Amino acid sequence: MTKQPPSAIRRAQLRNRIINRIAELDLKDFEAAEELGFSPG
């Protein structure tokens, strides 16, 4: 197994927390994008 730098681990943890929170709120992709200030694409 390749050891990842701490920053990569933190990014993965943050990504997982965001994904889980979006699921908890039952947001559609476009709703989540809008909430985060991104374009739906």
ChimeraX commands (.cxc) that place a marker at each C-alpha (Angstrom):
marker #1 position 0.00,0.00,0.00 radius 0.5
marker #1 position 1.32,3.44,-0.95 radius 0.5
marker #1 position 1.55,5.99,1.83 radius 0.5
marker #1 position -0.33,9.20,1.02 radius 0.5
marker #1 position 0.80,12.63,2.20 radius 0.5
marker #1 position -1.25,14.11,5.05 radius 0.5
marker #1 position -2.76,16.74,2.74 radius 0.5
marker #1 position -4.17,14.05,0.44 radius 0.5
marker #1 position -5.68,12.24,3.41 radius 0.5
marker #1 position -7.29,15.47,4.66 radius 0.5
marker #1 position -8.71,16.22,1.21 radius 0.5
marker #1 position -10.20,12.73,1.02 radius 0.5
marker #1 position -11.70,13.08,4.51 radius 0.5
marker #1 position -13.20,16.47,3.62 radius 0.5
marker #1 position -14.59,15.11,0.35 radius 0.5
marker #1 position -16.22,12.22,2.22 radius 0.5
marker #1 position -17.73,14.57,4.82 radius 0.5
marker #1 position -19.20,16.76,2.08 radius 0.5
marker #1 position -20.62,13.76,0.23 radius 0.5
marker #1 position -22.14,12.37,3.43 radius 0.5
marker #1 position -23.68,15.73,4.36 radius 0.5
marker #1 position -25.20,16.12,0.89 radius 0.5
marker #1 position -26.73,12.66,1.29 radius 0.5
marker #1 position -28.02,13.50,4.80 radius 0.5
marker #1 position -29.73,16.61,3.42 radius 0.5
marker #1 position -31.10,14.58,0.48 radius 0.5
marker #1 position -29.90,17.20,-2.00 radius 0.5
marker #1 position -29.91,16.63,-5.73 radius 0.5
marker #1 position -26.61,17.23,-7.56 radius 0.5
marker #1 position -27.71,20.61,-8.90 radius 0.5
marker #1 position -28.94,21.70,-5.45 radius 0.5
marker #1 position -25.66,20.75,-3.82 radius 0.5
marker #1 position -23.71,22.57,-6.54 radius 0.5
marker #1 position -25.81,25.68,-6.04 radius 0.5
marker #1 position -25.33,25.55,-2.25 radius 0.5
marker #1 position -21.56,25.22,-2.69 radius 0.5
marker #1 position -21.40,28.01,-5.26 radius 0.5
marker #1 position -20.53,25.80,-8.22 radius 0.5
marker #1 position -22.14,25.47,-11.61 radius 0.5
marker #1 position -24.35,22.37,-11.87 radius 0.5
marker #1 position -22.21,20.94,-14.66 radius 0.5
marker link #1:1,2 radius 0.2
marker link #1:2,3 radius 0.2
marker link #1:3,4 radius 0.2
marker link #1:4,5 radius 0.2
marker link #1:5,6 radius 0.2
marker link #1:6,7 radius 0.2
marker link #1:7,8 radius 0.2
marker link #1:8,9 radius 0.2
marker link #1:9,10 radius 0.2
marker link #1:10,11 radius 0.2
marker link #1:11,12 radius 0.2
marker link #1:12,13 radius 0.2
marker link #1:13,14 radius 0.2
marker link #1:14,15 radius 0.2
marker link #1:15,16 radius 0.2
marker link #1:16,17 radius 0.2
marker link #1:17,18 radius 0.2
marker link #1:18,19 radius 0.2
marker link #1:19,20 radius 0.2
marker link #1:20,21 radius 0.2
marker link #1:21,22 radius 0.2
marker link #1:22,23 radius 0.2
marker link #1:23,24 radius 0.2
marker link #1:24,25 radius 0.2
marker link #1:25,26 radius 0.2
marker link #1:26,27 radius 0.2
marker link #1:27,28 radius 0.2
marker link #1:28,29 radius 0.2
marker link #1:29,30 radius 0.2
marker link #1:30,31 radius 0.2
marker link #1:31,32 radius 0.2
marker link #1:32,33 radius 0.2
marker link #1:33,34 radius 0.2
marker link #1:34,35 radius 0.2
marker link #1:35,36 radius 0.2
marker link #1:36,37 radius 0.2
marker link #1:37,38 radius 0.2
marker link #1:38,39 radius 0.2
marker link #1:39,40 radius 0.2
marker link #1:40,41 radius 0.2
view
